[in-house]
Amino acid sequence: MLRARYLIPLVLFLVIGVFLAVGLTKDPSRVPSPLIDKPVPAFELPLLDADSGRIGPEDMRGQVWLLNIWATWCAGCREEHHVLMEAAARDGVRILGLDYKDERAAALRWLDERGDPYFASAFDPEGRVGIDLGVYGVPETYVIDAQGIVRHKTIGPVSMETLKQEILPLVRRLQKGAQS
């Protein structure tokens, strides 16, 4: 009787330990998105740099593009910014920025100081579109095909390695498929 008293808690402790150990080996930037292989949620937001214009996924139909959710208060956004600058300038990737829960003046100043990798930036001060996208936090980057289907999601800063090994090859494959 005494053995069972100690054996059950020991077994439970070991089972919990195994689950924790397995969880610690997982990459938190690889959280699966329910949007993969589904249409990007519809939205139409004002442009960051203009009060009159609006932009949304429908404006991108027929093109392969990235949607990058960013904010001035985001440390990871600062970390990935040079990678996005290179992707836009050298690799010719079309990136739509989505300024998330931010102030317009601060965001415009941030892009002016650091450079602007985006062909356009949508302005989402309340973060409503982020809810539809299932944003965990910023930055997040989505690869969207010419039909408006989400094909990839990166949570956290895009590194040069992720850009070159995952995002650019996927963009090139999708571009070839769109031209066929």
Backbone as JSON, one array per atom type, in Angstrom:
{
  "sequence": "MLRARYLIPLVLFLVIGVFLAVGLTKDPSRVPSPLIDKPVPAFELPLLDADSGRIGPEDMRGQVWLLNIWATWCAGCREEHHVLMEAAARDGVRILGLDYKDERAAALRWLDERGDPYFASAFDPEGRVGIDLGVYGVPETYVIDAQGIVRHKTIGPVSMETLKQEILPLVRRLQKGAQS",
  "N": [[0.81, -1.19, 0.0], [1.9, 1.24, 0.75], [3.79, 1.67, -1.23], [2.28, 2.22, -3.59], [1.23, 4.63, -2.89], [3.41, 6.37, -3.16], [4.27, 5.78, -5.7], [2.33, 6.53, -7.65], [2.28, 9.48, -7.61], [4.95, 9.83, -8.44], [4.98, 8.7, -11.04], [3.13, 10.41, -12.31], [4.56, 12.8, -12.08], [6.78, 12.21, -13.71], [5.51, 11.88, -16.22], [4.49, 14.47, -16.67], [6.93, 15.8, -16.72], [8.06, 14.73, -19.07], [6.28, 15.76, -21.03], [6.8, 18.52, -20.69], [9.54, 18.6, -21.36], [9.46, 17.83, -24.08], [7.96, 19.96, -25.09], [9.73, 22.08, -24.69], [11.58, 21.68, -26.66], [10.44, 22.57, -28.96], [10.12, 25.03, -31.54], [9.15, 28.25, -30.93], [8.5, 30.06, -32.94], [7.35, 28.6, -34.84], [4.65, 28.17, -34.6], [1.72, 26.73, -35.67], [-0.42, 28.12, -38.13], [-3.86, 28.7, -38.45], [-4.59, 29.85, -40.8], [-3.07, 28.99, -42.93], [-3.02, 27.9, -46.25], [-5.5, 28.95, -46.69], [-7.75, 31.62, -47.68], [-6.46, 34.93, -47.32], [-7.69, 36.95, -44.72], [-10.27, 39.26, -45.52], [-9.8, 42.73, -45.74], [-9.84, 46.29, -45.51], [-7.95, 48.98, -45.18], [-6.94, 52.28, -44.09], [-4.28, 53.97, -45.8], [-1.03, 54.34, -44.42], [0.48, 56.65, -44.98], [-1.31, 58.48, -46.04], [-4.39, 60.16, -45.8], [-6.54, 59.7, -47.44], [-6.36, 57.43, -49.16], [-6.89, 53.85, -49.41], [-6.18, 50.4, -48.66], [-6.05, 46.88, -49.33], [-6.18, 43.25, -49.34], [-7.47, 42.62, -51.79], [-6.46, 44.45, -53.56], [-4.11, 43.34, -54.25], [-4.47, 41.14, -55.79], [-3.5, 38.63, -58.09], [-0.82, 38.89, -57.71], [2.16, 37.79, -56.04], [2.93, 38.23, -52.7], [4.19, 39.7, -49.63], [2.91, 40.06, -46.36], [3.6, 42.09, -43.79], [3.41, 42.48, -40.42], [3.92, 45.1, -38.27], [5.32, 47.43, -35.84], [6.16, 50.54, -34.24], [6.89, 50.35, -31.6], [7.91, 47.86, -31.3], [10.43, 45.65, -30.59], [11.44, 43.43, -32.0], [10.72, 44.12, -34.57], [12.51, 46.13, -35.2], [14.78, 44.61, -35.28], [14.36, 42.94, -37.53], [14.17, 44.71, -39.62], [16.27, 45.51, -41.41], [16.52, 43.19, -42.89], [14.08, 43.04, -44.25], [14.36, 45.37, -45.76], [16.41, 44.61, -47.48], [15.19, 42.44, -48.78], [13.17, 43.74, -50.2], [14.58, 45.62, -51.77], [16.87, 44.32, -53.03], [15.96, 41.76, -53.68], [13.52, 42.2, -54.81], [11.0, 41.73, -53.69], [7.56, 42.17, -53.09], [6.24, 43.92, -50.49], [3.68, 44.4, -48.27], [3.15, 46.52, -45.69], [1.76, 46.4, -42.42], [0.91, 48.53, -40.15], [0.63, 48.2, -36.82], [-1.45, 48.76, -34.09], [-0.49, 51.39, -33.4], [0.87, 54.76, -33.51], [0.23, 57.11, -35.99], [1.99, 59.31, -36.68], [4.35, 58.6, -35.34], [4.95, 56.19, -36.63], [5.36, 57.0, -39.3], [7.61, 58.62, -38.94], [9.41, 56.68, -38.01], [9.74, 55.01, -40.27], [10.81, 56.89, -42.01], [13.27, 57.44, -40.81], [14.56, 54.91, -40.76], [14.28, 53.78, -43.24], [12.14, 52.58, -45.86], [10.75, 49.61, -46.52], [8.4, 48.86, -47.66], [5.96, 48.66, -50.25], [3.62, 49.82, -49.78], [1.95, 50.88, -46.79], [-0.44, 49.77, -44.58], [-2.67, 51.14, -42.15], [-3.47, 50.3, -38.96], [-4.63, 51.2, -36.27], [-6.18, 50.3, -34.08], [-5.86, 47.58, -34.13], [-7.63, 45.75, -35.22], [-7.64, 44.23, -37.62], [-5.55, 42.58, -37.08], [-6.69, 40.78, -35.27], [-8.38, 39.28, -36.93], [-6.41, 38.08, -38.46], [-5.22, 36.48, -36.65], [-3.05, 37.29, -35.1], [-0.32, 36.76, -33.03], [1.55, 38.36, -31.93], [3.77, 41.1, -32.64], [6.76, 41.2, -34.6], [5.03, 39.74, -37.41], [4.98, 37.78, -40.34], [3.56, 37.09, -43.43], [3.34, 34.97, -46.29], [1.74, 35.39, -49.28], [-0.11, 34.07, -51.91], [-0.78, 34.54, -55.5], [-3.5, 34.21, -55.76], [-4.48, 35.06, -53.4], [-4.16, 33.41, -51.23], [-2.96, 32.31, -48.11], [0.24, 31.15, -47.68], [2.42, 30.78, -46.04], [3.66, 31.47, -42.77], [5.53, 33.5, -40.63], [6.39, 33.84, -37.36], [7.55, 36.32, -35.26], [10.75, 38.01, -35.62], [11.9, 38.16, -38.99], [14.63, 36.46, -40.06], [17.78, 36.71, -41.83], [18.51, 34.19, -42.65], [16.05, 32.76, -42.58], [14.71, 34.23, -44.52], [16.24, 33.68, -46.85], [16.27, 30.86, -46.97], [13.65, 29.93, -46.67], [11.48, 31.83, -47.2], [12.1, 33.36, -49.65], [12.61, 31.22, -51.58], [10.03, 30.06, -51.59], [8.45, 32.23, -52.44], [9.49, 32.58, -55.04], [8.75, 30.1, -56.24], [5.96, 30.33, -56.09], [5.59, 32.6, -57.67], [6.4, 31.63, -60.17], [4.41, 29.72, -60.57], [2.2, 31.39, -60.72], [2.64, 32.64, -63.13], [2.28, 30.67, -64.93]],
  "CA": [[0.0, 0.0, 0.0], [2.77, 2.39, 0.85], [4.44, 1.87, -2.53], [1.33, 2.86, -4.51], [1.1, 6.01, -2.43], [4.54, 7.12, -3.7], [4.44, 5.45, -7.11], [1.42, 7.33, -8.49], [2.81, 10.83, -7.83], [6.19, 9.75, -9.2], [4.61, 8.47, -12.44], [2.54, 11.68, -12.79], [5.66, 13.76, -12.21], [7.56, 11.83, -14.89], [4.71, 12.17, -17.41], [4.5, 15.92, -16.83], [8.29, 16.14, -17.11], [8.23, 14.38, -20.49], [5.56, 16.76, -21.82], [7.55, 19.78, -20.63], [10.78, 18.44, -22.13], [9.11, 17.86, -25.5], [7.54, 21.34, -25.39], [10.9, 22.97, -24.73], [12.34, 21.45, -27.9], [9.7, 23.16, -30.08], [10.46, 26.4, -31.92], [7.93, 29.05, -30.78], [8.18, 30.77, -34.17], [6.73, 27.62, -35.74], [3.27, 27.93, -34.21], [0.95, 26.59, -36.9], [-1.47, 29.11, -38.33], [-5.06, 28.16, -39.08], [-4.79, 30.51, -42.09], [-2.28, 28.38, -44.0], [-3.82, 27.32, -47.33], [-6.83, 29.58, -46.71], [-7.66, 33.01, -48.14], [-6.13, 35.95, -46.34], [-8.94, 37.64, -44.37], [-10.53, 40.51, -46.24], [-9.75, 43.98, -44.98], [-9.52, 47.51, -46.25], [-7.47, 49.92, -44.17], [-6.34, 53.49, -44.63], [-2.83, 53.99, -45.97], [-0.32, 55.03, -43.34], [0.99, 57.96, -45.38], [-2.32, 59.32, -46.66], [-5.71, 60.03, -45.18], [-7.6, 59.41, -48.4], [-6.24, 56.13, -49.8], [-7.12, 52.63, -48.64], [-5.57, 49.23, -49.29], [-6.41, 45.58, -48.77], [-5.74, 42.11, -50.15], [-8.03, 42.64, -53.14], [-5.58, 45.28, -54.4], [-2.92, 42.55, -54.55], [-4.84, 39.98, -56.62], [-2.65, 38.35, -59.23], [0.59, 39.1, -57.33], [2.68, 37.14, -54.85], [3.35, 39.33, -51.83], [4.34, 39.47, -48.2], [2.23, 40.97, -45.44], [4.44, 42.18, -42.6], [2.79, 43.24, -39.34], [5.01, 45.75, -37.56], [4.97, 48.59, -35.01], [7.34, 51.29, -33.78], [7.21, 49.93, -30.23], [8.28, 46.44, -31.4], [11.89, 45.43, -30.67], [11.69, 42.47, -33.08], [10.58, 44.83, -35.85], [13.8, 46.79, -35.43], [15.73, 43.54, -35.59], [14.15, 42.38, -38.87], [13.97, 45.77, -40.61], [17.3, 45.46, -42.47], [16.23, 42.01, -43.73], [13.0, 43.45, -45.14], [14.92, 46.35, -46.7], [17.14, 43.85, -48.5], [14.22, 41.66, -49.57], [12.46, 44.65, -51.11], [15.5, 46.29, -52.7], [17.71, 43.42, -53.82], [15.24, 40.58, -54.15], [12.32, 42.63, -55.52], [9.79, 41.19, -53.08], [6.55, 43.18, -52.76], [5.86, 43.78, -49.08], [2.69, 45.31, -47.73], [3.29, 46.66, -44.26], [0.56, 46.69, -41.66], [1.32, 49.2, -38.9], [-0.29, 47.58, -35.87], [-1.61, 49.39, -32.77], [0.58, 52.38, -33.37], [0.49, 56.14, -33.8], [0.6, 57.42, -37.38], [3.17, 60.18, -36.76], [5.52, 57.81, -34.91], [5.23, 55.2, -37.67], [5.95, 57.7, -40.45], [8.96, 59.04, -38.54], [10.2, 55.45, -37.92], [10.09, 54.61, -41.64], [11.67, 57.93, -42.58], [14.59, 57.29, -40.21], [15.15, 53.59, -40.99], [14.04, 53.33, -44.6], [10.8, 52.02, -46.03], [10.79, 48.46, -47.42], [7.04, 48.54, -48.08], [5.41, 49.4, -51.38], [2.55, 50.57, -49.1], [1.7, 50.46, -45.41], [-1.8, 49.96, -44.07], [-2.65, 51.68, -40.79], [-4.46, 49.6, -38.13], [-4.33, 51.66, -34.91], [-6.89, 49.52, -33.05], [-5.46, 46.18, -34.23], [-8.79, 44.9, -35.58], [-7.25, 43.27, -38.65], [-4.71, 41.61, -36.39], [-7.55, 39.76, -34.69], [-8.78, 38.4, -38.04], [-5.23, 37.33, -38.92], [-4.73, 35.61, -35.58], [-1.72, 37.77, -34.73], [0.14, 36.44, -31.69], [2.37, 39.5, -31.53], [4.52, 41.61, -33.78], [6.36, 41.13, -35.99], [4.6, 38.51, -38.07], [5.07, 37.94, -41.78], [2.8, 36.1, -44.19], [3.55, 34.89, -47.73], [0.41, 35.24, -49.86], [0.03, 33.8, -53.34], [-1.49, 35.42, -56.44], [-4.94, 34.04, -55.58], [-4.84, 35.57, -52.09], [-4.1, 32.3, -50.26], [-1.81, 32.36, -47.21], [1.06, 29.95, -47.9], [3.47, 30.65, -45.03], [3.63, 32.49, -41.72], [6.67, 33.55, -39.73], [6.12, 34.58, -36.13], [8.79, 36.88, -34.77], [11.55, 38.66, -36.65], [12.41, 37.41, -40.13], [16.09, 36.5, -40.12], [18.32, 36.55, -43.18], [18.47, 32.75, -42.94], [14.65, 32.43, -42.9], [14.41, 34.87, -45.8], [16.91, 33.0, -47.97], [16.01, 29.42, -47.03], [12.23, 29.6, -46.67], [10.56, 32.8, -47.82], [12.4, 33.64, -51.06], [12.31, 30.08, -52.45], [8.58, 29.92, -51.72], [7.97, 33.34, -53.29], [9.87, 32.28, -56.43], [7.89, 29.01, -56.72], [4.6, 30.87, -56.28], [5.61, 33.51, -58.83], [6.43, 30.79, -61.37], [3.09, 29.13, -60.68], [1.25, 32.45, -61.11], [2.89, 32.99, -64.52], [1.92, 29.53, -65.79]],
  "C": [[0.86, 1.26, 0.0], [3.45, 2.71, -0.47], [3.53, 2.6, -3.5], [1.18, 4.34, -4.17], [2.21, 6.89, -3.03], [4.7, 6.92, -5.21], [3.56, 6.32, -8.03], [1.92, 8.76, -8.67], [4.11, 10.84, -8.64], [5.91, 9.57, -10.68], [4.02, 9.76, -13.03], [3.62, 12.73, -13.0], [6.49, 13.47, -13.45], [6.81, 12.14, -16.18], [4.7, 13.67, -17.69], [5.88, 16.38, -17.29], [8.56, 15.85, -18.58], [7.52, 15.41, -21.37], [6.28, 18.11, -21.83], [8.83, 19.71, -21.45], [10.51, 18.49, -23.62], [8.73, 19.28, -25.92], [8.72, 22.29, -25.51], [11.75, 22.78, -25.99], [11.66, 22.09, -29.11], [10.13, 24.61, -30.29], [9.18, 27.25, -31.83], [7.56, 29.84, -32.03], [7.49, 29.86, -35.18], [5.3, 27.27, -35.31], [2.43, 27.84, -35.47], [-0.18, 27.63, -36.96], [-2.67, 28.44, -38.97], [-5.33, 28.78, -40.45], [-4.02, 29.86, -43.23], [-3.21, 27.63, -44.95], [-5.27, 27.81, -47.34], [-6.67, 31.02, -47.2], [-7.28, 33.96, -47.0], [-7.44, 36.68, -46.0], [-9.07, 38.97, -45.1], [-10.42, 41.68, -45.26], [-9.52, 45.12, -45.95], [-9.2, 48.56, -45.2], [-6.95, 51.18, -44.84], [-4.83, 53.3, -44.8], [-2.2, 54.78, -44.85], [0.04, 56.45, -43.73], [-0.04, 58.86, -46.06], [-3.67, 59.09, -45.99], [-6.78, 59.57, -46.16], [-7.54, 58.0, -48.99], [-6.5, 54.98, -48.85], [-6.48, 51.47, -49.39], [-6.02, 47.96, -48.56], [-5.95, 44.48, -49.71], [-6.28, 42.11, -51.57], [-7.17, 43.46, -54.1], [-4.36, 44.5, -54.86], [-3.22, 41.33, -55.42], [-3.93, 39.86, -57.83], [-1.17, 38.52, -58.94], [0.93, 38.23, -56.12], [3.26, 38.25, -53.98], [3.52, 38.87, -50.39], [3.49, 40.49, -47.46], [3.04, 40.94, -44.16], [3.74, 43.07, -41.58], [3.92, 43.78, -38.47], [4.47, 46.9, -36.71], [6.26, 49.26, -34.54], [7.8, 50.83, -32.4], [7.75, 48.5, -30.17], [9.79, 46.28, -31.57], [12.24, 44.47, -31.8], [11.58, 43.11, -34.45], [11.86, 45.57, -36.21], [14.84, 45.78, -35.89], [15.59, 43.05, -37.03], [14.16, 43.44, -39.97], [15.01, 45.72, -41.74], [17.08, 44.28, -43.42], [15.12, 42.36, -44.72], [13.47, 44.46, -46.17], [15.64, 45.63, -47.83], [16.19, 43.06, -49.39], [13.52, 42.54, -50.59], [13.39, 45.21, -52.18], [16.22, 45.3, -53.62], [16.93, 42.28, -54.44], [13.92, 40.92, -54.83], [11.02, 42.08, -54.97], [8.83, 42.34, -52.74], [6.06, 42.92, -51.35], [4.84, 44.85, -48.74], [2.89, 45.34, -46.22], [1.94, 46.9, -43.63], [1.02, 47.22, -40.31], [0.25, 48.91, -37.86], [-0.28, 48.29, -34.52], [-0.55, 50.44, -32.51], [0.01, 53.78, -33.57], [1.04, 56.49, -35.18], [1.89, 58.25, -37.45], [4.44, 59.42, -36.37], [5.92, 56.81, -35.99], [5.87, 55.86, -38.89], [7.38, 58.14, -40.16], [9.9, 57.82, -38.52], [10.65, 55.0, -39.3], [11.02, 55.62, -42.3], [13.11, 57.77, -42.07], [15.3, 56.0, -40.62], [15.09, 53.12, -42.44], [12.7, 52.62, -44.67], [10.84, 50.86, -47.02], [9.44, 48.15, -48.07], [6.65, 49.33, -49.32], [4.23, 50.23, -50.89], [2.46, 50.04, -47.68], [0.26, 50.78, -45.06], [-1.69, 50.38, -42.61], [-3.81, 51.06, -40.0], [-4.25, 49.96, -36.65], [-5.03, 50.87, -33.8], [-6.52, 48.04, -33.08], [-6.59, 45.24, -34.6], [-8.44, 43.86, -36.64], [-6.36, 42.19, -38.05], [-5.51, 40.48, -35.77], [-7.97, 38.76, -35.77], [-7.62, 37.53, -38.53], [-4.72, 36.35, -37.87], [-3.34, 35.98, -35.12], [-1.44, 37.43, -33.26], [0.89, 37.61, -31.09], [3.11, 39.97, -32.75], [6.0, 41.37, -33.54], [5.84, 39.75, -36.38], [4.62, 38.79, -39.57], [4.39, 36.76, -42.47], [3.25, 36.14, -45.65], [2.17, 34.56, -48.32], [0.56, 35.09, -51.37], [-0.86, 34.71, -54.19], [-3.01, 35.3, -56.34], [-5.41, 34.53, -54.21], [-4.87, 34.51, -51.0], [-2.83, 32.43, -49.43], [-1.05, 31.04, -47.35], [2.12, 29.74, -46.82], [3.29, 31.76, -44.01], [4.88, 32.37, -40.88], [6.27, 34.4, -38.54], [7.46, 35.04, -35.58], [9.59, 37.48, -35.92], [11.98, 37.7, -37.76], [13.93, 37.57, -40.13], [16.53, 36.38, -41.57], [18.27, 35.08, -43.59], [17.04, 32.32, -43.33], [14.27, 33.01, -44.25], [14.96, 34.05, -46.95], [16.53, 31.53, -48.09], [14.54, 29.06, -47.14], [11.39, 30.56, -47.52], [10.85, 33.03, -49.29], [12.18, 32.44, -51.97], [10.81, 29.87, -52.66], [8.0, 31.0, -52.62], [8.28, 33.05, -54.75], [9.0, 31.17, -57.02], [6.48, 29.52, -57.0], [4.53, 31.82, -57.47], [5.63, 32.71, -60.13], [5.06, 30.17, -61.63], [2.05, 30.14, -61.14], [1.41, 32.81, -62.59], [2.45, 31.88, -65.48], [0.49, 29.62, -66.27]]
}
